[in-house]
Amino acid sequence: MGSDIAVVQIDDLSDPEVDLLLEIYEVLRLSPDNGRKLTATGAMYVWDYKGISVTYVVLEPQREVAVLRVDRFPF
């Protein structure tokens, strides 16, 4: 589940970057609130991992993750 912007950004990733993104998704599936919170009271998070940054929202009460952005960042 994600935004149209995230879908376009994911389509632009290389195969190794997609593999990293799948690792991030697996962690988010198991523990979605382990990312860095963007605000003290909100449900928006960022997870940075090996050059990929995922911005997402945790939808309560079902604990579902909605990916908003997927970005590359320099090492």
Predicted model as a PDB file, atoms N, CA, C, CB and O in Angstrom, pLDDT in the B-factor column:
MODEL        1                                                                  
ATOM      1  N   MET A   1       0.853  -1.167   0.000  1.00 58.00           N  
ATOM      2  CA  MET A   1       0.000   0.000   0.000  1.00 58.00           C  
ATOM      3  C   MET A   1       0.899   1.229   0.000  1.00 58.00           C  
ATOM      4  CB  MET A   1      -0.971  -0.002   1.222  1.00 58.00           C  
ATOM      5  O   MET A   1       1.847   1.301   0.781  1.00 58.00           O  
ATOM      6  N   GLY A   2       0.615   2.185  -0.858  1.00 69.00           N  
ATOM      7  CA  GLY A   2       1.444   3.378  -0.902  1.00 69.00           C  
ATOM      8  C   GLY A   2       0.864   4.441  -1.806  1.00 69.00           C  
ATOM      9  O   GLY A   2      -0.198   4.265  -2.402  1.00 69.00           O  
ATOM     10  N   SER A   3       1.575   5.537  -1.897  1.00 81.00           N  
ATOM     11  CA  SER A   3       1.117   6.660  -2.713  1.00 81.00           C  
ATOM     12  C   SER A   3       1.577   6.483  -4.154  1.00 81.00           C  
ATOM     13  CB  SER A   3       1.634   7.996  -2.144  1.00 81.00           C  
ATOM     14  O   SER A   3       2.485   5.699  -4.431  1.00 81.00           O  
ATOM     15  N   ASP A   4       0.948   7.213  -5.066  1.00 86.00           N  
ATOM     16  CA  ASP A   4       1.351   7.188  -6.472  1.00 86.00           C  
ATOM     17  C   ASP A   4       2.781   7.694  -6.629  1.00 86.00           C  
ATOM     18  CB  ASP A   4       0.389   8.034  -7.325  1.00 86.00           C  
ATOM     19  O   ASP A   4       3.520   7.208  -7.486  1.00 86.00           O  
ATOM     20  N   ILE A   5       3.175   8.662  -5.813  1.00 86.00           N  
ATOM     21  CA  ILE A   5       4.539   9.188  -5.857  1.00 86.00           C  
ATOM     22  C   ILE A   5       5.529   8.079  -5.508  1.00 86.00           C  
ATOM     23  CB  ILE A   5       4.699  10.389  -4.887  1.00 86.00           C  
ATOM     24  O   ILE A   5       6.545   7.924  -6.184  1.00 86.00           O  
ATOM     25  N   ALA A   6       5.246   7.315  -4.470  1.00 86.00           N  
ATOM     26  CA  ALA A   6       6.135   6.226  -4.067  1.00 86.00           C  
ATOM     27  C   ALA A   6       6.245   5.175  -5.162  1.00 86.00           C  
ATOM     28  CB  ALA A   6       5.640   5.583  -2.772  1.00 86.00           C  
ATOM     29  O   ALA A   6       7.325   4.629  -5.385  1.00 86.00           O  
ATOM     30  N   VAL A   7       5.150   4.885  -5.845  1.00 86.00           N  
ATOM     31  CA  VAL A   7       5.170   3.888  -6.917  1.00 86.00           C  
ATOM     32  C   VAL A   7       6.125   4.326  -8.027  1.00 86.00           C  
ATOM     33  CB  VAL A   7       3.747   3.670  -7.486  1.00 86.00           C  
ATOM     34  O   VAL A   7       6.910   3.515  -8.519  1.00 86.00           O  
ATOM     35  N   VAL A   8       6.069   5.583  -8.421  1.00 89.00           N  
ATOM     36  CA  VAL A   8       6.964   6.108  -9.452  1.00 89.00           C  
ATOM     37  C   VAL A   8       8.409   6.056  -8.969  1.00 89.00           C  
ATOM     38  CB  VAL A   8       6.575   7.554  -9.829  1.00 89.00           C  
ATOM     39  O   VAL A   8       9.302   5.683  -9.730  1.00 89.00           O  
ATOM     40  N   GLN A   9       8.646   6.422  -7.723  1.00 89.00           N  
ATOM     41  CA  GLN A   9      10.003   6.405  -7.172  1.00 89.00           C  
ATOM     42  C   GLN A   9      10.547   4.973  -7.102  1.00 89.00           C  
ATOM     43  CB  GLN A   9      10.021   7.049  -5.770  1.00 89.00           C  
ATOM     44  O   GLN A   9      11.728   4.749  -7.368  1.00 89.00           O  
ATOM     45  N   ILE A  10       9.719   4.031  -6.755  1.00 88.00           N  
ATOM     46  CA  ILE A  10      10.139   2.625  -6.683  1.00 88.00           C  
ATOM     47  C   ILE A  10      10.469   2.108  -8.080  1.00 88.00           C  
ATOM     48  CB  ILE A  10       9.031   1.751  -6.030  1.00 88.00           C  
ATOM     49  O   ILE A  10      11.448   1.382  -8.258  1.00 88.00           O  
ATOM     50  N   ASP A  11       9.661   2.477  -9.070  1.00 89.00           N  
ATOM     51  CA  ASP A  11       9.916   2.044 -10.440  1.00 89.00           C  
ATOM     52  C   ASP A  11      11.263   2.540 -10.954  1.00 89.00           C  
ATOM     53  CB  ASP A  11       8.807   2.528 -11.355  1.00 89.00           C  
ATOM     54  O   ASP A  11      11.836   1.938 -11.862  1.00 89.00           O  
ATOM     55  N   ASP A  12      11.772   3.626 -10.389  1.00 89.00           N  
ATOM     56  CA  ASP A  12      13.042   4.224 -10.806  1.00 89.00           C  
ATOM     57  C   ASP A  12      14.257   3.571 -10.139  1.00 89.00           C  
ATOM     58  CB  ASP A  12      13.032   5.705 -10.496  1.00 89.00           C  
ATOM     59  O   ASP A  12      15.391   3.866 -10.518  1.00 89.00           O  
ATOM     60  N   LEU A  13      14.044   2.693  -9.157  1.00 91.00           N  
ATOM     61  CA  LEU A  13      15.154   2.069  -8.437  1.00 91.00           C  
ATOM     62  C   LEU A  13      15.812   0.970  -9.270  1.00 91.00           C  
ATOM     63  CB  LEU A  13      14.665   1.494  -7.105  1.00 91.00           C  
ATOM     64  O   LEU A  13      15.169   0.317 -10.091  1.00 91.00           O  
ATOM     65  N   SER A  14      17.108   0.787  -9.036  1.00 90.00           N  
ATOM     66  CA  SER A  14      17.834  -0.320  -9.667  1.00 90.00           C  
ATOM     67  C   SER A  14      17.474  -1.625  -8.941  1.00 90.00           C  
ATOM     68  CB  SER A  14      19.388  -0.069  -9.633  1.00 90.00           C  
ATOM     69  O   SER A  14      16.870  -1.594  -7.869  1.00 90.00           O  
ATOM     70  N   ASP A  15      17.840  -2.748  -9.520  1.00 93.00           N  
ATOM     71  CA  ASP A  15      17.548  -4.037  -8.888  1.00 93.00           C  
ATOM     72  C   ASP A  15      18.172  -4.160  -7.492  1.00 93.00           C  
ATOM     73  CB  ASP A  15      18.049  -5.170  -9.774  1.00 93.00           C  
ATOM     74  O   ASP A  15      17.492  -4.612  -6.571  1.00 93.00           O  
ATOM     75  N   PRO A  16      19.451  -3.771  -7.302  1.00 92.00           N  
ATOM     76  CA  PRO A  16      20.004  -3.842  -5.937  1.00 92.00           C  
ATOM     77  C   PRO A  16      19.265  -2.929  -4.951  1.00 92.00           C  
ATOM     78  CB  PRO A  16      21.484  -3.469  -5.959  1.00 92.00           C  
ATOM     79  O   PRO A  16      19.106  -3.278  -3.782  1.00 92.00           O  
ATOM     80  N   GLU A  17      18.815  -1.764  -5.424  1.00 91.00           N  
ATOM     81  CA  GLU A  17      18.059  -0.853  -4.547  1.00 91.00           C  
ATOM     82  C   GLU A  17      16.699  -1.442  -4.195  1.00 91.00           C  
ATOM     83  CB  GLU A  17      17.877   0.522  -5.221  1.00 91.00           C  
ATOM     84  O   GLU A  17      16.225  -1.269  -3.072  1.00 91.00           O  
ATOM     85  N   VAL A  18      16.073  -2.127  -5.131  1.00 92.00           N  
ATOM     86  CA  VAL A  18      14.793  -2.787  -4.845  1.00 92.00           C  
ATOM     87  C   VAL A  18      15.002  -3.878  -3.797  1.00 92.00           C  
ATOM     88  CB  VAL A  18      14.174  -3.390  -6.143  1.00 92.00           C  
ATOM     89  O   VAL A  18      14.162  -4.061  -2.917  1.00 92.00           O  
ATOM     90  N   ASP A  19      16.117  -4.599  -3.888  1.00 93.00           N  
ATOM     91  CA  ASP A  19      16.416  -5.614  -2.864  1.00 93.00           C  
ATOM     92  C   ASP A  19      16.525  -4.982  -1.478  1.00 93.00           C  
ATOM     93  CB  ASP A  19      17.724  -6.355  -3.206  1.00 93.00           C  
ATOM     94  O   ASP A  19      16.015  -5.535  -0.504  1.00 93.00           O  
ATOM     95  N   LEU A  20      17.192  -3.816  -1.381  1.00 92.00           N  
ATOM     96  CA  LEU A  20      17.280  -3.103  -0.098  1.00 92.00           C  
ATOM     97  C   LEU A  20      15.897  -2.677   0.374  1.00 92.00           C  
ATOM     98  CB  LEU A  20      18.199  -1.870  -0.220  1.00 92.00           C  
ATOM     99  O   LEU A  20      15.575  -2.797   1.556  1.00 92.00           O  
ATOM    100  N   LEU A  21      15.085  -2.182  -0.544  1.00 91.00           N  
ATOM    101  CA  LEU A  21      13.730  -1.755  -0.191  1.00 91.00           C  
ATOM    102  C   LEU A  21      12.921  -2.936   0.347  1.00 91.00           C  
ATOM    103  CB  LEU A  21      13.021  -1.132  -1.415  1.00 91.00           C  
ATOM    104  O   LEU A  21      12.152  -2.777   1.296  1.00 91.00           O  
ATOM    105  N   LEU A  22      13.084  -4.103  -0.242  1.00 92.00           N  
ATOM    106  CA  LEU A  22      12.376  -5.284   0.255  1.00 92.00           C  
ATOM    107  C   LEU A  22      12.826  -5.652   1.664  1.00 92.00           C  
ATOM    108  CB  LEU A  22      12.595  -6.468  -0.686  1.00 92.00           C  
ATOM    109  O   LEU A  22      12.016  -6.119   2.464  1.00 92.00           O  
ATOM    110  N   GLU A  23      14.106  -5.448   1.981  1.00 93.00           N  
ATOM    111  CA  GLU A  23      14.574  -5.663   3.352  1.00 93.00           C  
ATOM    112  C   GLU A  23      13.885  -4.694   4.311  1.00 93.00           C  
ATOM    113  CB  GLU A  23      16.107  -5.498   3.434  1.00 93.00           C  
ATOM    114  O   GLU A  23      13.467  -5.079   5.403  1.00 93.00           O  
ATOM    115  N   ILE A  24      13.771  -3.435   3.893  1.00 92.00           N  
ATOM    116  CA  ILE A  24      13.092  -2.435   4.722  1.00 92.00           C  
ATOM    117  C   ILE A  24      11.631  -2.832   4.926  1.00 92.00           C  
ATOM    118  CB  ILE A  24      13.186  -1.027   4.073  1.00 92.00           C  
ATOM    119  O   ILE A  24      11.117  -2.762   6.042  1.00 92.00           O  
ATOM    120  N   TYR A  25      10.963  -3.249   3.849  1.00 90.00           N  
ATOM    121  CA  TYR A  25       9.561  -3.648   3.955  1.00 90.00           C  
ATOM    122  C   TYR A  25       9.377  -4.800   4.937  1.00 90.00           C  
ATOM    123  CB  TYR A  25       9.022  -4.044   2.586  1.00 90.00           C  
ATOM    124  O   TYR A  25       8.395  -4.836   5.679  1.00 90.00           O  
ATOM    125  N   GLU A  26      10.319  -5.740   4.943  1.00 92.00           N  
ATOM    126  CA  GLU A  26      10.205  -6.874   5.861  1.00 92.00           C  
ATOM    127  C   GLU A  26      10.289  -6.404   7.312  1.00 92.00           C  
ATOM    128  CB  GLU A  26      11.305  -7.914   5.573  1.00 92.00           C  
ATOM    129  O   GLU A  26       9.525  -6.867   8.159  1.00 92.00           O  
ATOM    130  N   VAL A  27      11.209  -5.492   7.599  1.00 91.00           N  
ATOM    131  CA  VAL A  27      11.313  -4.945   8.957  1.00 91.00           C  
ATOM    132  C   VAL A  27      10.035  -4.188   9.313  1.00 91.00           C  
ATOM    133  CB  VAL A  27      12.547  -4.010   9.082  1.00 91.00           C  
ATOM    134  O   VAL A  27       9.520  -4.332  10.422  1.00 91.00           O  
ATOM    135  N   LEU A  28       9.523  -3.389   8.387  1.00 89.00           N  
ATOM    136  CA  LEU A  28       8.299  -2.627   8.658  1.00 89.00           C  
ATOM    137  C   LEU A  28       7.107  -3.546   8.890  1.00 89.00           C  
ATOM    138  CB  LEU A  28       8.000  -1.675   7.501  1.00 89.00           C  
ATOM    139  O   LEU A  28       6.220  -3.232   9.684  1.00 89.00           O  
ATOM    140  N   ARG A  29       7.087  -4.674   8.201  1.00 88.00           N  
ATOM    141  CA  ARG A  29       5.993  -5.628   8.400  1.00 88.00           C  
ATOM    142  C   ARG A  29       6.018  -6.168   9.824  1.00 88.00           C  
ATOM    143  CB  ARG A  29       6.088  -6.789   7.384  1.00 88.00           C  
ATOM    144  O   ARG A  29       4.967  -6.363  10.436  1.00 88.00           O  
ATOM    145  N   LEU A  30       7.213  -6.408  10.352  1.00 89.00           N  
ATOM    146  CA  LEU A  30       7.334  -6.974  11.694  1.00 89.00           C  
ATOM    147  C   LEU A  30       7.214  -5.933  12.800  1.00 89.00           C  
ATOM    148  CB  LEU A  30       8.647  -7.687  11.826  1.00 89.00           C  
ATOM    149  O   LEU A  30       6.633  -6.206  13.850  1.00 89.00           O  
ATOM    150  N   SER A  31       7.756  -4.747  12.570  1.00 89.00           N  
ATOM    151  CA  SER A  31       7.733  -3.699  13.608  1.00 89.00           C  
ATOM    152  C   SER A  31       7.665  -2.318  12.952  1.00 89.00           C  
ATOM    153  CB  SER A  31       8.995  -3.800  14.529  1.00 89.00           C  
ATOM    154  O   SER A  31       8.681  -1.634  12.827  1.00 89.00           O  
ATOM    155  N   PRO A  32       6.480  -1.918  12.541  1.00 87.00           N  
ATOM    156  CA  PRO A  32       6.333  -0.683  11.768  1.00 87.00           C  
ATOM    157  C   PRO A  32       6.703   0.600  12.500  1.00 87.00           C  
ATOM    158  CB  PRO A  32       4.945  -0.571  11.309  1.00 87.00           C  
ATOM    159  O   PRO A  32       6.993   1.606  11.852  1.00 87.00           O  
ATOM    160  N   ASP A  33       6.703   0.596  13.805  1.00 85.00           N  
ATOM    161  CA  ASP A  33       6.994   1.848  14.518  1.00 85.00           C  
ATOM    162  C   ASP A  33       8.452   1.959  14.952  1.00 85.00           C  
ATOM    163  CB  ASP A  33       6.101   1.966  15.734  1.00 85.00           C  
ATOM    164  O   ASP A  33       8.768   2.749  15.841  1.00 85.00           O  
ATOM    165  N   ASN A  34       9.339   1.188  14.346  1.00 85.00           N  
ATOM    166  CA  ASN A  34      10.751   1.271  14.684  1.00 85.00           C  
ATOM    167  C   ASN A  34      11.511   2.327  13.885  1.00 85.00           C  
ATOM    168  CB  ASN A  34      11.389  -0.060  14.477  1.00 85.00           C  
ATOM    169  O   ASN A  34      12.697   2.543  14.133  1.00 85.00           O  
ATOM    170  N   GLY A  35      10.867   2.975  12.951  1.00 89.00           N  
ATOM    171  CA  GLY A  35      11.525   4.048  12.207  1.00 89.00           C  
ATOM    172  C   GLY A  35      11.674   5.291  13.073  1.00 89.00           C  
ATOM    173  O   GLY A  35      11.253   5.314  14.229  1.00 89.00           O  
ATOM    174  N   ARG A  36      12.272   6.314  12.501  1.00 92.00           N  
ATOM    175  CA  ARG A  36      12.457   7.589  13.205  1.00 92.00           C  
ATOM    176  C   ARG A  36      11.176   8.410  13.027  1.00 92.00           C  
ATOM    177  CB  ARG A  36      13.725   8.376  12.661  1.00 92.00           C  
ATOM    178  O   ARG A  36      10.767   8.704  11.904  1.00 92.00           O  
ATOM    179  N   LYS A  37      10.551   8.777  14.152  1.00 93.00           N  
ATOM    180  CA  LYS A  37       9.319   9.581  14.108  1.00 93.00           C  
ATOM    181  C   LYS A  37       9.616  10.980  13.607  1.00 93.00           C  
ATOM    182  CB  LYS A  37       8.658   9.650  15.498  1.00 93.00           C  
ATOM    183  O   LYS A  37      10.609  11.594  13.999  1.00 93.00           O  
ATOM    184  N   LEU A  38       8.748  11.482  12.733  1.00 91.00           N  
ATOM    185  CA  LEU A  38       8.934  12.833  12.219  1.00 91.00           C  
ATOM    186  C   LEU A  38       8.384  13.895  13.165  1.00 91.00           C  
ATOM    187  CB  LEU A  38       8.275  12.965  10.868  1.00 91.00           C  
ATOM    188  O   LEU A  38       8.865  15.028  13.171  1.00 91.00           O  
ATOM    189  N   THR A  39       7.385  13.541  13.960  1.00 88.00           N  
ATOM    190  CA  THR A  39       6.857  14.445  14.976  1.00 88.00           C  
ATOM    191  C   THR A  39       6.605  13.646  16.252  1.00 88.00           C  
ATOM    192  CB  THR A  39       5.548  15.147  14.483  1.00 88.00           C  
ATOM    193  O   THR A  39       6.454  12.425  16.214  1.00 88.00           O  
ATOM    194  N   ALA A  40       6.562  14.334  17.355  1.00 87.00           N  
ATOM    195  CA  ALA A  40       6.395  13.645  18.633  1.00 87.00           C  
ATOM    196  C   ALA A  40       5.042  12.952  18.766  1.00 87.00           C  
ATOM    197  CB  ALA A  40       6.570  14.623  19.762  1.00 87.00           C  
ATOM    198  O   ALA A  40       4.947  11.910  19.415  1.00 87.00           O  
ATOM    199  N   THR A  41       4.010  13.506  18.171  1.00 87.00           N  
ATOM    200  CA  THR A  41       2.671  12.965  18.386  1.00 87.00           C  
ATOM    201  C   THR A  41       2.061  12.304  17.163  1.00 87.00           C  
ATOM    202  CB  THR A  41       1.772  14.046  18.846  1.00 87.00           C  
ATOM    203  O   THR A  41       0.974  11.735  17.269  1.00 87.00           O  
ATOM    204  N   GLY A  42       2.702  12.353  16.024  1.00 87.00           N  
ATOM    205  CA  GLY A  42       2.122  11.813  14.799  1.00 87.00           C  
ATOM    206  C   GLY A  42       2.465  10.352  14.572  1.00 87.00           C  
ATOM    207  O   GLY A  42       3.148   9.723  15.381  1.00 87.00           O  
ATOM    208  N   ALA A  43       1.978   9.825  13.456  1.00 91.00           N  
ATOM    209  CA  ALA A  43       2.223   8.434  13.085  1.00 91.00           C  
ATOM    210  C   ALA A  43       3.062   8.353  11.814  1.00 91.00           C  
ATOM    211  CB  ALA A  43       0.895   7.688  12.893  1.00 91.00           C  
ATOM    212  O   ALA A  43       3.050   7.329  11.131  1.00 91.00           O  
ATOM    213  N   MET A  44       3.796   9.430  11.487  1.00 93.00           N  
ATOM    214  CA  MET A  44       4.641   9.446  10.301  1.00 93.00           C  
ATOM    215  C   MET A  44       6.084   9.160  10.710  1.00 93.00           C  
ATOM    216  CB  MET A  44       4.535  10.807   9.560  1.00 93.00           C  
ATOM    217  O   MET A  44       6.594   9.716  11.683  1.00 93.00           O  
ATOM    218  N   TYR A  45       6.731   8.275   9.938  1.00 94.00           N  
ATOM    219  CA  TYR A  45       8.075   7.808  10.246  1.00 94.00           C  
ATOM    220  C   TYR A  45       8.966   7.864   9.013  1.00 94.00           C  
ATOM    221  CB  TYR A  45       8.031   6.388  10.802  1.00 94.00           C  
ATOM    222  O   TYR A  45       8.491   7.961   7.881  1.00 94.00           O  
ATOM    223  N   VAL A  46      10.280   7.799   9.265  1.00 94.00           N  
ATOM    224  CA  VAL A  46      11.273   7.659   8.204  1.00 94.00           C  
ATOM    225  C   VAL A  46      12.198   6.516   8.588  1.00 94.00           C  
ATOM    226  CB  VAL A  46      12.075   8.991   7.981  1.00 94.00           C  
ATOM    227  O   VAL A  46      12.622   6.410   9.739  1.00 94.00           O  
ATOM    228  N   TRP A  47      12.510   5.664   7.625  1.00 92.00           N  
ATOM    229  CA  TRP A  47      13.464   4.583   7.831  1.00 92.00           C  
ATOM    230  C   TRP A  47      14.554   4.769   6.784  1.00 92.00           C  
ATOM    231  CB  TRP A  47      12.780   3.155   7.724  1.00 92.00           C  
ATOM    232  O   TRP A  47      14.278   4.711   5.585  1.00 92.00           O  
ATOM    233  N   ASP A  48      15.798   4.994   7.228  1.00 91.00           N  
ATOM    234  CA  ASP A  48      16.949   5.144   6.348  1.00 91.00           C  
ATOM    235  C   ASP A  48      17.799   3.888   6.457  1.00 91.00           C  
ATOM    236  CB  ASP A  48      17.778   6.418   6.707  1.00 91.00           C  
ATOM    237  O   ASP A  48      18.127   3.440   7.556  1.00 91.00           O  
ATOM    238  N   TYR A  49      18.158   3.315   5.292  1.00 91.00           N  
ATOM    239  CA  TYR A  49      18.910   2.069   5.313  1.00 91.00           C  
ATOM    240  C   TYR A  49      19.717   1.930   4.025  1.00 91.00           C  
ATOM    241  CB  TYR A  49      17.964   0.862   5.498  1.00 91.00           C  
ATOM    242  O   TYR A  49      19.147   1.828   2.938  1.00 91.00           O  
ATOM    243  N   LYS A  50      21.042   1.926   4.148  1.00 91.00           N  
ATOM    244  CA  LYS A  50      21.965   1.653   3.043  1.00 91.00           C  
ATOM    245  C   LYS A  50      21.644   2.419   1.763  1.00 91.00           C  
ATOM    246  CB  LYS A  50      21.966   0.189   2.746  1.00 91.00           C  
ATOM    247  O   LYS A  50      21.648   1.842   0.675  1.00 91.00           O  
ATOM    248  N   GLY A  51      21.367   3.708   1.887  1.00 91.00           N  
ATOM    249  CA  GLY A  51      21.150   4.542   0.720  1.00 91.00           C  
ATOM    250  C   GLY A  51      19.707   4.706   0.286  1.00 91.00           C  
ATOM    251  O   GLY A  51      19.431   5.422  -0.676  1.00 91.00           O  
ATOM    252  N   ILE A  52      18.785   4.059   0.973  1.00 93.00           N  
ATOM    253  CA  ILE A  52      17.354   4.180   0.661  1.00 93.00           C  
ATOM    254  C   ILE A  52      16.647   4.773   1.874  1.00 93.00           C  
ATOM    255  CB  ILE A  52      16.730   2.789   0.272  1.00 93.00           C  
ATOM    256  O   ILE A  52      16.895   4.371   3.011  1.00 93.00           O  
ATOM    257  N   SER A  53      15.773   5.723   1.617  1.00 92.00           N  
ATOM    258  CA  SER A  53      14.984   6.344   2.685  1.00 92.00           C  
ATOM    259  C   SER A  53      13.502   6.155   2.368  1.00 92.00           C  
ATOM    260  CB  SER A  53      15.335   7.865   2.840  1.00 92.00           C  
ATOM    261  O   SER A  53      13.043   6.499   1.279  1.00 92.00           O  
ATOM    262  N   VAL A  54      12.765   5.610   3.324  1.00 92.00           N  
ATOM    263  CA  VAL A  54      11.329   5.371   3.153  1.00 92.00           C  
ATOM    264  C   VAL A  54      10.578   6.227   4.163  1.00 92.00           C  
ATOM    265  CB  VAL A  54      10.975   3.853   3.329  1.00 92.00           C  
ATOM    266  O   VAL A  54      10.819   6.134   5.366  1.00 92.00           O  
ATOM    267  N   THR A  55       9.671   7.056   3.672  1.00 92.00           N  
ATOM    268  CA  THR A  55       8.785   7.840   4.525  1.00 92.00           C  
ATOM    269  C   THR A  55       7.429   7.145   4.505  1.00 92.00           C  
ATOM    270  CB  THR A  55       8.678   9.345   4.041  1.00 92.00           C  
ATOM    271  O   THR A  55       6.890   6.848   3.439  1.00 92.00           O  
ATOM    272  N   TYR A  56       6.884   6.888   5.685  1.00 93.00           N  
ATOM    273  CA  TYR A  56       5.648   6.114   5.753  1.00 93.00           C  
ATOM    274  C   TYR A  56       4.794   6.542   6.938  1.00 93.00           C  
ATOM    275  CB  TYR A  56       5.959   4.622   5.843  1.00 93.00           C  
ATOM    276  O   TYR A  56       5.259   7.213   7.860  1.00 93.00           O  
ATOM    277  N   VAL A  57       3.536   6.133   6.885  1.00 92.00           N  
ATOM    278  CA  VAL A  57       2.573   6.373   7.958  1.00 92.00           C  
ATOM    279  C   VAL A  57       2.112   5.016   8.462  1.00 92.00           C  
ATOM    280  CB  VAL A  57       1.356   7.249   7.468  1.00 92.00           C  
ATOM    281  O   VAL A  57       1.876   4.100   7.674  1.00 92.00           O  
ATOM    282  N   VAL A  58       1.985   4.888   9.778  1.00 92.00           N  
ATOM    283  CA  VAL A  58       1.419   3.675  10.368  1.00 92.00           C  
ATOM    284  C   VAL A  58      -0.058   3.946  10.624  1.00 92.00           C  
ATOM    285  CB  VAL A  58       2.170   3.261  11.698  1.00 92.00           C  
ATOM    286  O   VAL A  58      -0.417   4.829  11.402  1.00 92.00           O  
ATOM    287  N   LEU A  59      -0.903   3.173   9.957  1.00 88.00           N  
ATOM    288  CA  LEU A  59      -2.350   3.333  10.094  1.00 88.00           C  
ATOM    289  C   LEU A  59      -2.829   2.502  11.273  1.00 88.00           C  
ATOM    290  CB  LEU A  59      -3.090   2.916   8.789  1.00 88.00           C  
ATOM    291  O   LEU A  59      -2.641   1.286  11.304  1.00 88.00           O  
ATOM    292  N   GLU A  60      -3.438   3.155  12.226  1.00 82.00           N  
ATOM    293  CA  GLU A  60      -3.959   2.485  13.415  1.00 82.00           C  
ATOM    294  C   GLU A  60      -5.446   2.231  13.237  1.00 82.00           C  
ATOM    295  CB  GLU A  60      -3.696   3.327  14.690  1.00 82.00           C  
ATOM    296  O   GLU A  60      -6.074   2.989  12.497  1.00 82.00           O  
ATOM    297  N   PRO A  61      -6.048   1.254  13.836  1.00 81.00           N  
ATOM    298  CA  PRO A  61      -5.493   0.274  14.768  1.00 81.00           C  
ATOM    299  C   PRO A  61      -4.951  -0.968  14.067  1.00 81.00           C  
ATOM    300  CB  PRO A  61      -6.545  -0.132  15.769  1.00 81.00           C  
ATOM    301  O   PRO A  61      -4.423  -1.859  14.733  1.00 81.00           O  
ATOM    302  N   GLN A  62      -5.067  -1.053  12.739  1.00 82.00           N  
ATOM    303  CA  GLN A  62      -4.658  -2.271  12.041  1.00 82.00           C  
ATOM    304  C   GLN A  62      -3.140  -2.423  11.892  1.00 82.00           C  
ATOM    305  CB  GLN A  62      -5.291  -2.299  10.685  1.00 82.00           C  
ATOM    306  O   GLN A  62      -2.677  -3.458  11.412  1.00 82.00           O  
ATOM    307  N   ARG A  63      -2.352  -1.407  12.295  1.00 81.00           N  
ATOM    308  CA  ARG A  63      -0.894  -1.438  12.243  1.00 81.00           C  
ATOM    309  C   ARG A  63      -0.401  -1.649  10.812  1.00 81.00           C  
ATOM    310  CB  ARG A  63      -0.351  -2.543  13.158  1.00 81.00           C  
ATOM    311  O   ARG A  63       0.610  -2.315  10.588  1.00 81.00           O  
ATOM    312  N   GLU A  64      -1.117  -1.080   9.857  1.00 86.00           N  
ATOM    313  CA  GLU A  64      -0.768  -1.176   8.451  1.00 86.00           C  
ATOM    314  C   GLU A  64       0.132  -0.007   8.082  1.00 86.00           C  
ATOM    315  CB  GLU A  64      -2.036  -1.200   7.565  1.00 86.00           C  
ATOM    316  O   GLU A  64      -0.027   1.093   8.611  1.00 86.00           O  
ATOM    317  N   VAL A  65       1.077  -0.240   7.177  1.00 88.00           N  
ATOM    318  CA  VAL A  65       2.011   0.791   6.749  1.00 88.00           C  
ATOM    319  C   VAL A  65       1.604   1.291   5.373  1.00 88.00           C  
ATOM    320  CB  VAL A  65       3.463   0.257   6.733  1.00 88.00           C  
ATOM    321  O   VAL A  65       1.350   0.498   4.467  1.00 88.00           O  
ATOM    322  N   ALA A  66       1.543   2.611   5.219  1.00 87.00           N  
ATOM    323  CA  ALA A  66       1.313   3.242   3.914  1.00 87.00           C  
ATOM    324  C   ALA A  66       2.582   4.011   3.556  1.00 87.00           C  
ATOM    325  CB  ALA A  66       0.042   4.197   3.936  1.00 87.00           C  
ATOM    326  O   ALA A  66       2.941   4.972   4.236  1.00 87.00           O  
ATOM    327  N   VAL A  67       3.254   3.592   2.496  1.00 88.00           N  
ATOM    328  CA  VAL A  67       4.494   4.231   2.070  1.00 88.00           C  
ATOM    329  C   VAL A  67       4.154   5.483   1.264  1.00 88.00           C  
ATOM    330  CB  VAL A  67       5.371   3.250   1.231  1.00 88.00           C  
ATOM    331  O   VAL A  67       3.378   5.440   0.309  1.00 88.00           O  
ATOM    332  N   LEU A  68       4.757   6.603   1.678  1.00 88.00           N  
ATOM    333  CA  LEU A  68       4.500   7.879   1.022  1.00 88.00           C  
ATOM    334  C   LEU A  68       5.594   8.256   0.039  1.00 88.00           C  
ATOM    335  CB  LEU A  68       4.350   8.965   2.050  1.00 88.00           C  
ATOM    336  O   LEU A  68       5.309   8.764  -1.046  1.00 88.00           O  
ATOM    337  N   ARG A  69       6.860   8.007   0.414  1.00 89.00           N  
ATOM    338  CA  ARG A  69       8.004   8.368  -0.432  1.00 89.00           C  
ATOM    339  C   ARG A  69       9.098   7.324  -0.291  1.00 89.00           C  
ATOM    340  CB  ARG A  69       8.548   9.772  -0.062  1.00 89.00           C  
ATOM    341  O   ARG A  69       9.268   6.718   0.767  1.00 89.00           O  
ATOM    342  N   VAL A  70       9.838   7.124  -1.380  1.00 91.00           N  
ATOM    343  CA  VAL A  70      11.025   6.286  -1.381  1.00 91.00           C  
ATOM    344  C   VAL A  70      12.114   7.079  -2.079  1.00 91.00           C  
ATOM    345  CB  VAL A  70      10.768   4.899  -2.084  1.00 91.00           C  
ATOM    346  O   VAL A  70      12.000   7.371  -3.269  1.00 91.00           O  
ATOM    347  N   ASP A  71      13.168   7.430  -1.356  1.00 90.00           N  
ATOM    348  CA  ASP A  71      14.223   8.271  -1.895  1.00 90.00           C  
ATOM    349  C   ASP A  71      15.576   7.605  -1.764  1.00 90.00           C  
ATOM    350  CB  ASP A  71      14.236   9.614  -1.201  1.00 90.00           C  
ATOM    351  O   ASP A  71      15.796   6.759  -0.897  1.00 90.00           O  
ATOM    352  N   ARG A  72      16.488   8.011  -2.656  1.00 89.00           N  
ATOM    353  CA  ARG A  72      17.889   7.629  -2.509  1.00 89.00           C  
ATOM    354  C   ARG A  72      18.569   8.734  -1.709  1.00 89.00           C  
ATOM    355  CB  ARG A  72      18.590   7.410  -3.912  1.00 89.00           C  
ATOM    356  O   ARG A  72      18.168   9.896  -1.780  1.00 89.00           O  
ATOM    357  N   PHE A  73      19.587   8.372  -0.956  1.00 81.00           N  
ATOM    358  CA  PHE A  73      20.398   9.393  -0.307  1.00 81.00           C  
ATOM    359  C   PHE A  73      21.847   8.953  -0.374  1.00 81.00           C  
ATOM    360  CB  PHE A  73      19.949   9.632   1.167  1.00 81.00           C  
ATOM    361  O   PHE A  73      22.125   7.754  -0.396  1.00 81.00           O  
ATOM    362  N   PRO A  74      22.782   9.904  -0.408  1.00 64.00           N  
ATOM    363  CA  PRO A  74      24.196   9.534  -0.549  1.00 64.00           C  
ATOM    364  C   PRO A  74      24.741   8.882   0.719  1.00 64.00           C  
ATOM    365  CB  PRO A  74      25.032  10.767  -0.895  1.00 64.00           C  
ATOM    366  O   PRO A  74      24.296   9.175   1.829  1.00 64.00           O  
ATOM    367  N   PHE A  75      25.694   8.009   0.532  1.00 54.00           N  
ATOM    368  CA  PHE A  75      26.330   7.329   1.662  1.00 54.00           C  
ATOM    369  C   PHE A  75      27.244   8.257   2.390  1.00 54.00           C  
ATOM    370  CB  PHE A  75      27.096   6.108   1.205  1.00 54.00           C  
ATOM    371  O   PHE A  75      27.870   7.862   3.374  1.00 54.00           O  
TER     372      PHE A  75                                                      
ENDMDL                                                                          
END                                                                             
